[in-house]
Amino acid sequence: MALITPSVAERIKKGRAYPETVRALAEKWGPLFKVDPSWVMEHCYVESTNVPSAFNPGGKAYGLMQLKLPTATDIVRWIKANGVAKNEDVRAVLKSSWRGQGEDLWNPELNVMLGTFYLGYIRKKLEEKFGSEIADDHNVVAAAYNQGPGAVRKALRSGEFKPTDEMKKYIAKIENAKEEGYA
């Protein structure tokens, strides 16, 4: 699949991203970061209703996967530290789209790449600490994506996942996206 250039991203962000665009990006980045593409599609729908120019001024979150600039900056650092930036597609997206500004995150290609990496990173950390059964549970990963891995670690302290009310709300949104066909 071709790189979504900044000029193409600019045209896309003026309206809604078509589900096909989100699907193509999910299918491109999901396998690389060991994330089911359906998970990516569900998060894009829940976070932004597939609108690349979505912005949450309260949380200062940008784009399809509603990434905050500090989180995105950490993700780029993790990508570089883990050698993932050696991948030609990853390198091309970072080179063409990442300037370290929040507005960069309105580029659908960059946003979905970073968000998908983050989902995979969360899965990896959960697997290291709690095993593959927990890491493969999309509800647990979704809660960590939304509330942060630390909050989920607390919810898992007893060995079973006891989500907070906020986590339950987010998980319900993810389940609804799946039922509505956004997976």
N, C-alpha and C positions, 0 to 999 in steps of 0.2 A: 504494500500500500504506500502511496506517495505521502510525503510529509505535508502536513497542513501548514502552509506558509503564513506569515503574519498578515499578508494581504487577503488571503482566503479567510483566515480567522476573523478579520475585520468585517468581511461580508456576512459571515455566519452569525457573528454576535449581534448584528442589527435585528435579528429575528430569533426565532426558536431554532435550535439545532434539531434536525430531523432525527427521529429514532435510528434511522439507518447510519447516520454519522456517529452517534454514540455507540451503536453496535459495532461498527467498523473499528473504532478506537478501542473498544473493550476487547474485541477479538485480536487486535494487534498487540496490546500491552498485557492482557491477562496471562497468556501462556508464558511470556518472558518472565513475569514476576510471580508465577505460580498461583494465580488468582482466577477463579472461575469467571469468565466474561459476564455471566448473568449477575454475579455479585456487583460488578462494576456498573452495569446498566441499572440495577436497582438503586444503587447509591446516587447515580447521576439524576435519576428521576426524583428520588426523595429529597435530595439536597437542592436541586435547582429546577425541577420539572423540565430538564433538558435545555435550559436556557444558558448558553455560554456566557452571556453578559450579566448573569445574576450576581447581585452584590447584597450582602447582609451588612448594613452599616453598624448595627449593634455589635456584631462579632467580628466585623471587618473580614468577612470571608468572601472569596471570589470564585466565580466560574461554576462549571458543571458539577464539580465535586466539593464546592464550597471550602476551599483551602484558605487558611490564614497565612499571611506572609511569613511569620516566624516558623510555622510548621513547614511551609514549602522550602524555606531556607535550610531547615534541618534535613529535610528529605533530600535536597540537592547535595548537601554535605555527605549524607549516608550513601547516596548513589555513588559519589566519587570515592568514598572510603571503601566501599564494598566491591570496587572494580566494575560495577555495572556500567559506568560511563565509557568503558571500552567498547561496548556494543555500538555499532555504527549508527543505528537509528536513534538511540538514546543521545549519543554525542551530537548528532545533527539537530535534534530538537533543542537540547540545551544551548548549543551554539547560536541557533537562529532565534530563539524565543526567550531565553532566561537572562534578564538584566538585574534581577534582584529587586524588582518593583512589584507591588501588588497587582498593577494593571497587566503585568505579564501573564497572570493567572487567568485572564480572559481568553487566552489562546486555548482552544479546546484540546489540541494535541498535547500541549505542555501540561495542562490541568489534569487530563485523564491519565497521562503517563505518571505524573507525580502521585496522584490519588491512588492509582493502581499499585504503584510501588509501595505506598504507605499501607495499603490493605495487606500486601504480601509480607511486609516488614512486621506488621502486627501479628499475622499468622505465625511467622517464624519465631517471634519472641514468646508467643503463647505456647507454641510447641516445645520450645526449650524448657519452659518453666512447668507446664502442665500436661504435656503430651499431645499427640495428634488428635485424639478424640475432641478435646477442647478447641484446638486450633482449626479443626475442620467444621466446627459449629458456627455457621454464619451469624447466628444471633449473638454469640459471644464476640465475634470479630466486629460485627456492626456496632455493638455497644461500645467497644473500644475505639472504633473510628469516631463515633459521635461524642463520647464522654471522656475519652482518653484512656490509654492502657492502664494507668495507675488506678483509676476508678474501677476498672474491670478486675484488676488484681485483688482489690479489696473485696469485690463481690464474689471472688473465687476462693477466698481464704479458707473456708470450711471444706473445700474440696468439691463443692458443687456450686453451680452458678446461681446466685441469688441477686437478680438485677434490681436496681433501684427503680422508682417510678419513672424517672426520666429515661432510663434505659428501656423500660417496657414500652414507653410511648414510641421511641425511635424504632425498636424492633417491630412494633405493630405497623409502622409506616413502611418498613422494608417488606414485611409480609404482604401488605396491601399492594405494594408495587408489583410483587411477584404475581399476586392474584389478578391484577389488572393487565398483566401481560408485558410488563416492562423488564422482563428478564430474558 
